[in-house]
Amino acid sequence: MENVVLIIHLILALSLIGVVLVQRSEGGGLGMGSSDGGAVSGRSAATMLSRTTWVLAGAFIITSLALTIIAAEKSAGSSVLDRIGNLTAPAAEAPAETTDPADTPDDSSLLPPSAGTSDPSSLTPSAD
């Protein structure tokens, strides 16, 4: 069902692009062209192309909503984070390598100096 709606959606998108490109350019922004029925006038003349554009745009919006509803129903019980968690779970279960304690860095070197340090030169940063 999703594939059928998607194909209809793509056909509507391409035909909407085609219909918009075929329409005559009015020239100027905000209907300031030389035509009788511009955006500034009360009511513009509805041509066959403008009606077709409105129909295709409405159908495009409807298929967009339908695709959104279908996608929401497919993923109703799962989250993206749940899927990522399932992929990384087997890697976490791998046995850890045994390392030599002499190779591990001293954790105290990573900590800031304690407040009771009596040597003030150790608290002052220096550029080497």
Secondary structure per residue as TSV (DSSP state, phi and psi in degrees):
chain	resnum	aa	ss	phi	psi
A	1	M	-	360.0	-41.6
A	2	E	H	-64.0	-38.8
A	3	N	H	-65.1	-38.5
A	4	V	H	-64.7	-46.3
A	5	V	H	-65.5	-36.3
A	6	L	H	-66.3	-40.9
A	7	I	H	-65.9	-43.1
A	8	I	H	-61.2	-40.6
A	9	H	H	-61.8	-44.2
A	10	L	H	-66.1	-40.1
A	11	I	H	-64.0	-42.7
A	12	L	H	-62.9	-40.7
A	13	A	H	-63.7	-45.5
A	14	L	H	-66.6	-40.7
A	15	S	H	-70.2	-33.1
A	16	L	H	-65.9	-41.0
A	17	I	H	-61.4	-44.5
A	18	G	H	-62.9	-43.8
A	19	V	H	-66.2	-39.2
A	20	V	H	-67.5	-38.5
A	21	L	H	-71.6	-26.2
A	22	V	H	-76.3	-26.6
A	23	Q	S	-63.1	150.3
A	24	R	-	-74.4	137.8
A	25	S	-	-77.4	131.4
A	26	E	-	-80.2	-24.3
A	27	G	-	79.9	138.1
A	28	G	S	76.8	156.2
A	29	G	G	-88.3	152.9
A	30	L	G	57.3	35.6
A	31	G	G	71.3	29.0
A	32	M	-	-87.3	18.3
A	33	G	S	-77.8	-171.8
A	34	S	S	-93.6	7.9
A	35	S	-	-78.5	158.9
A	36	D	S	-74.7	-36.7
A	37	G	S	-108.8	79.0
A	38	G	-	-96.9	-173.6
A	39	A	S	-73.8	-20.0
A	40	V	S	-82.9	-29.8
A	41	S	S	-71.8	167.6
A	42	G	S	-61.9	-50.2
A	43	R	-	-145.4	128.9
A	44	S	-	-90.5	156.3
A	45	A	-	-73.4	128.0
A	46	A	-	-86.2	113.2
A	47	T	-	-93.3	172.5
A	48	M	H	-64.3	-37.8
A	49	L	H	-67.8	-37.7
A	50	S	H	-70.2	-36.6
A	51	R	H	-64.8	-42.1
A	52	T	H	-62.5	-39.2
A	53	T	H	-62.1	-44.0
A	54	W	H	-65.0	-40.5
A	55	V	H	-66.3	-44.6
A	56	L	H	-65.9	-38.3
A	57	A	H	-65.6	-41.0
A	58	G	H	-64.2	-43.1
A	59	A	H	-66.0	-35.5
A	60	F	H	-63.6	-42.3
A	61	I	H	-66.0	-40.4
A	62	I	H	-63.7	-43.9
A	63	T	H	-68.7	-31.1
A	64	S	H	-63.2	-45.0
A	65	L	H	-64.5	-40.0
A	66	A	H	-63.6	-41.5
A	67	L	H	-65.8	-35.4
A	68	T	H	-66.3	-42.5
A	69	I	H	-65.9	-41.5
A	70	I	H	-64.0	-42.8
A	71	A	H	-66.2	-35.5
A	72	A	H	-68.9	-36.4
A	73	E	H	-70.4	-33.5
A	74	K	H	-69.3	-32.1
A	75	S	T	-109.1	29.8
A	76	A	T	-64.2	-37.9
A	77	G	T	-101.0	0.5
A	78	S	-	-130.7	158.5
A	79	S	-	-118.8	158.6
A	80	V	H	-63.9	-37.8
A	81	L	H	-65.9	-31.7
A	82	D	H	-65.8	-39.6
A	83	R	H	-67.5	-38.3
A	84	I	H	-67.4	-39.4
A	85	G	H	-62.0	-35.6
A	86	N	H	-70.3	-31.4
A	87	L	H	-74.9	-33.5
A	88	T	H	-90.6	-9.6
A	89	A	H	-64.2	-43.7
A	90	P	H	-63.8	-32.2
A	91	A	H	-68.6	-31.1
A	92	A	H	-73.7	-22.4
A	93	E	T	-83.8	-4.4
A	94	A	S	-67.0	142.8
A	95	P	-	-67.4	142.6
A	96	A	-	-78.5	148.0
A	97	E	-	-76.1	148.3
A	98	T	-	-84.0	128.9
A	99	T	-	-116.6	156.6
A	100	D	-	-78.2	128.2
A	101	P	T	-60.1	-23.2
A	102	A	T	-72.2	-22.8
A	103	D	T	-81.8	-18.3
A	104	T	S	-77.8	143.4
A	105	P	-	-72.8	155.6
A	106	D	-	-74.5	123.0
A	107	D	G	-67.9	-25.9
A	108	S	G	-70.7	-21.1
A	109	S	G	-73.0	-18.5
A	110	L	G	-88.9	-13.2
A	111	L	S	-89.0	150.5
A	112	P	-	-69.0	159.2
A	113	P	-	-65.9	148.7
A	114	S	-	-73.3	162.3
A	115	A	T	-69.8	-22.8
A	116	G	T	-90.1	15.3
A	117	T	-	-70.2	128.5
A	118	S	-	-88.8	-19.1
A	119	D	-	-88.4	106.6
A	120	P	G	-69.7	-21.5
A	121	S	G	-70.4	-22.7
A	122	S	G	-77.0	-18.8
A	123	L	T	-87.8	-20.0
A	124	T	S	-88.5	126.2
A	125	P	-	-72.7	146.6
A	126	S	-	-132.8	146.1
A	127	A	-	-93.5	120.0
A	128	D	-	-93.6	360.0
